[in-house]
Amino acid sequence: MPYSRHFRRSTMVATTLLVTAFPAGPVLADSAKQEIDALNAQWVAAFKAKNFATIESLMAPDSLLLVPGNPPIQGAEAVVET
């Protein structure tokens, strides 16, 4: 049984709204990825320079460092002291 004209039109409108309502999704994802990459680069540079103040500033206060074969280290300050 073919769909009614009203149903086809409603489906087309709904699809169009979905496609046009979220065009920024990939753009926002790219922006977030760029921000994460920049923060990772800062962290690596600080680590190589042994700049522990910068490393601590990039970490959340409740950070958790997991090193294989060792107990977890919790807290940005504790991570930097290690």
C-alpha positions, 0 to 999 in steps of 0.5 A, a space after each residue: 500500500 503506497 504511503 499517503 502524500 501527507 506522510 511522504 511530505 512530513 517525512 521529507 520535511 522531518 529529514 530536511 530539518 534533521 539534516 539542516 539542524 545539525 550541520 555543525 556536528 563535524 565542525 564542532 568535533 574538529 574544533 574539539 579535536 584541535 583543542 585536545 591536540 593543542 593541550 596534548 602538545 602543551 603537556 608533552 612540551 612541559 614534560 620534555 622541559 620538566 616544567 612540572 608547574 605547567 603539567 600540574 596546571 593541565 591536569 584535573 585536581 582529581 587526576 589519576 595516573 596508572 603506571 603498569 606494575 604500580 599502584 594508582 597515583 591520585 591527584 595532580 599534585 601527587 602525580 607531579 611529585 612522582 
